[in-house]
């Protein structure tokens, strides 16, 4: 039903291995953004990508959001970006969800938003095809994921820095 109204369907990280969901999304013909589960390696995303392709859809994006390390932190292994690019689909780095700190003793996920720029710069440096950022005018009152969001007022500055970094990197590659 959603395919009638959207340009991209997103498969949540925890559902990225669900064959029926991937196949149903693929059959819409829309772009499919598959979020890499925190429990998967980058190269293992090949199988989720293959399920969408086998269902007749080559409009695929994969998004990394880090890997669980211990019980209360997500760590980004930047090797996953070029490894997933070997599949031939664009790879996006989710620079806000990758800073989430789930399973906190308070019962609410924490976050580490002061590292958003660092994760963004690292992702651009290793060649990410895009950046995913959650933002809000006042993250403290956001209904979800506020602890790892970028405050909206900081978006222009961050985007300008990341675009400048990409341009610098591209000038070395040409």
C-alpha positions in Angstrom: 0.0 0.0 0.0 2.8 2.5 0.9 4.5 2.0 -2.5 1.7 4.1 -4.1 2.8 7.1 -2.1 6.6 6.9 -1.6 9.7 6.8 -3.7 11.8 4.5 -1.5 10.8 1.7 0.8 13.0 1.1 3.7 13.6 -2.4 5.2 14.4 -2.0 8.9 17.7 -3.4 10.1 16.1 -6.1 12.3 14.1 -7.3 9.3 16.8 -7.2 6.6 17.0 -11.0 6.3 13.2 -11.6 5.9 12.8 -13.1 2.5 9.1 -12.5 2.2 9.4 -8.8 3.1 12.3 -8.2 0.8 10.5 -10.0 -2.1 7.2 -8.1 -1.5 9.1 -4.7 -1.4 11.0 -5.6 -4.5 7.8 -6.4 -6.5 6.7 -2.8 -6.0 9.4 -1.7 -8.4 10.4 1.1 -6.0 13.9 1.8 -4.7 14.5 -0.5 -1.7 16.8 0.8 1.1 17.9 -2.2 3.1 19.3 -1.2 6.5 22.1 -3.6 7.5 21.3 -5.3 10.7 23.7 -4.6 13.6 24.2 -8.4 13.8 25.5 -8.7 10.2 28.8 -8.2 8.5 28.9 -5.9 5.5 29.6 -8.8 3.0 26.6 -10.8 4.3 24.3 -8.1 2.9 24.9 -9.7 -0.5 22.2 -12.2 0.4 19.5 -9.5 1.1 20.5 -7.7 -2.1 20.3 -11.0 -4.0 16.7 -11.6 -2.7 15.6 -8.2 -4.0 17.3 -8.7 -7.4 15.9 -12.2 -7.7 12.4 -10.7 -7.2 13.0 -8.5 -10.3 14.2 -5.2 -8.8 17.7 -3.8 -9.2 16.8 -0.4 -7.5 18.6 -1.2 -4.3 20.4 0.9 -1.6 22.1 -0.6 1.5 22.6 1.5 4.6 25.1 0.7 7.3 24.3 1.6 10.9 27.1 -0.1 12.7 27.4 -3.3 14.6 26.6 -4.2 18.2 29.7 -4.3 20.4 28.9 -5.6 23.9 25.5 -4.8 25.2 25.3 -1.0 25.2 27.2 0.4 22.3 27.2 0.3 18.5 30.5 0.4 16.7 31.1 1.4 13.0 33.4 -0.8 11.1 34.2 1.4 8.1 35.5 -1.6 6.2 31.9 -2.5 5.6 31.3 0.5 3.2 33.8 -0.6 0.5 32.9 -4.3 1.1 29.2 -3.7 0.5 30.0 -1.5 -2.5 31.5 -4.6 -4.2 27.8 -5.7 -4.6 27.3 -2.9 -7.1 24.7 -1.0 -5.2 25.0 2.4 -3.5 26.0 2.3 0.2 24.8 4.9 2.6 26.1 5.5 6.2 23.5 6.2 8.9 25.6 8.6 11.0 23.0 9.1 13.7 21.6 5.6 14.3 25.2 4.3 14.4 25.7 6.4 17.5 22.7 5.0 19.4 23.4 3.3 22.7 20.7 0.8 23.2 19.9 -1.3 26.3 20.7 1.4 28.8 19.8 0.8 32.4 17.2 3.6 32.3 15.2 1.6 29.8 15.6 4.3 27.1 18.3 4.2 24.4 21.1 6.7 24.8 23.2 8.3 22.2 26.5 10.0 21.4 25.5 12.9 19.1 28.8 14.8 19.6 30.4 12.1 17.3 28.0 12.7 14.4 30.5 14.9 12.5 33.3 12.4 13.1 31.3 9.4 11.8 30.1 11.5 8.8 33.7 12.6 7.9 35.0 9.0 8.3 32.1 7.7 6.1 32.8 10.3 3.4 36.5 9.6 3.6 36.1 5.9 2.8 33.7 6.6 -0.1 30.1 6.3 1.2 27.7 7.0 -1.6 25.4 8.9 0.8 24.7 9.9 4.4 21.5 9.3 6.4 20.9 11.8 9.3 18.1 12.0 11.7 17.5 15.6 12.8 15.0 17.6 14.9 14.7 21.2 16.0 14.9 20.1 19.6 16.1 16.4 19.9 15.3 16.4 23.6 11.6 16.4 22.8 11.7 14.1 19.7 9.3 11.2 20.0 12.0 8.7 19.0 15.8 8.5 18.8 16.4 12.1 20.2 19.5 11.0 22.1 21.4 10.3 18.9 19.9 13.1 16.6 21.6 16.1 15.1 20.0 19.4 16.2 18.5 20.9 13.0 20.4 24.1 13.5 23.6 22.2 13.0 22.6 20.6 9.7 23.9 23.3 7.3 27.3 23.4 8.9 27.7 19.6 8.9 26.5 19.2 5.3 28.9 22.0 4.2 31.8 20.3 5.9 31.0 16.9 4.4 30.5 18.3 0.9 33.8 20.1 1.1 35.5 16.9 2.3 34.0 14.9 -0.6 35.2 17.6 -3.1 38.7 17.4 -1.7 38.8 13.6 -1.9 37.4 13.7 -5.4 40.2 16.2 -6.5 42.8 13.6 -5.3 41.1 10.8 -7.2 41.0 12.7 -10.5 
